[in-house]
Amino acid sequence: MSRRVSFAVASCVAAALTAAAADRKADTAPSEATLDLYRSKCQQCHMADGNSPIEPMNFTDGKWAHGSKPEEVAKVITEGVPSTAMLPFKDQLTEAQITDLAAYVRSFDKNLKATRKTK
């Protein structure tokens, strides 16, 4: 009897974890507008999947030279990085667009937790 109970509990836990993972993925899925912004403003340098062959431009390798926190990534998008190819986008994008882009580019690094639900 205890084996059956253990199996049932394990099955329930596995189902709950799978559902929670699906919810997290749905919560962090970028909007079509965010995807369009990424394609038009970011993809040329950072590649469609964020896996640029140029290390400082790669979002997937876990190396974030200017910080990986959402506010740090948003600051880079907003202000750019002097003496690099990363230009400031503060005059081209709204704060909400920058926040959504920051969340999206962070999502390429599977070691980072998503922090913003996009629409």
N, C-alpha and C positions, 0 to 999 in steps of 0.2 A: 504493500500500500504506500509506503513512504517514497518509493521510487516513482510511482505515478504522480504523487503530490509534487515531488521535486521536478519532474518533467513538466508538469502543468505550470508550475511557478516559473521555471526557466523559459517556457514558451511564451508566457505572458510578458515577462521582462523583455525578451527579444522583440516581441511585437511592439511593446511600448517604445523601446529604443529606436526601432525602425520608423515608427510614426513620428517620434520627436525629430529624427534626422530629416525626414521629409518636410516637416513643418519649418525647420530651420532653413532648409534649402528654398522653400517657397517664400519665407520671410525675407530672404536676401536676394531673390531673383531681381535683376535690374529691369527697369521699365524699358520699353521700346525707345523712349526719348533718350534715356541714358545710353543705351546701346548705340543710337545714332550719333550722339555727341562723341562717344569714344571712337567710333569709326571715323568721324570727321576731324577730330582734334588730336587724338592720341595714337591711333592704330599705325600711322605711318612710321613712327619711331619705336613704339612699344610692341608691335605685331598684334594680330587679331587675338591671339591667345595669351598675350602678355609675356611671351617667352622670347624676348629680344636676344639676339646673339651678342649684343653689347651689354656687358654685365651691369653697368649703372642704370641701364634702361630696362632691365629684366625684372618683372614683378613676381616671377615664379620661383626664384632661387633662394628666397628667404633673406636676402641681403637688402636692407633698406637704409641707405646712406644718410638719409635725413629724417629717419624715424618711421615706424610702421603704425603708430597710433592714428586713428582717423583724423584727428585735428592736425597732426604733423603732415600727413599726406595732403590734406586739404590746403595747408599752408604752402606746400610746394606747388600745387596746382594754381593757387591764388597768386603767389609772388614770383614763381619761377625759381631758378637757381642761377645766380650770377656766374658768368664765365663757362656756362654749359649751353647745350642746345635747348634746355628746358626754359621756355619762355613763360612769362606771367599771363594768366588768363582772367585776372580780376576785371578787366575792362570788356571781356567778351562773354563771360558767363555769370549767372546769378549765384548767390551764395548756396541756394538749394541745389543747383546743377553741380556746383563744385563738390558739395557734400555727397551727392549721389555718385559722382565720378570717383571720389576718394573711396567710397565703399566698394564700388565695382572693381577698381584696380587692386584693392586689398584682397578681393575674393580670388584673384589668380594665385595667391599664396595660400595653399591649403593648410598651412600651419597657423594661420591667423584666424581669430574668431570674427565672424561678421558682427557688426555693431549697429547697423542701420537698416531698417526696413524701407525698401524703395517701392514705388508704386508700379 
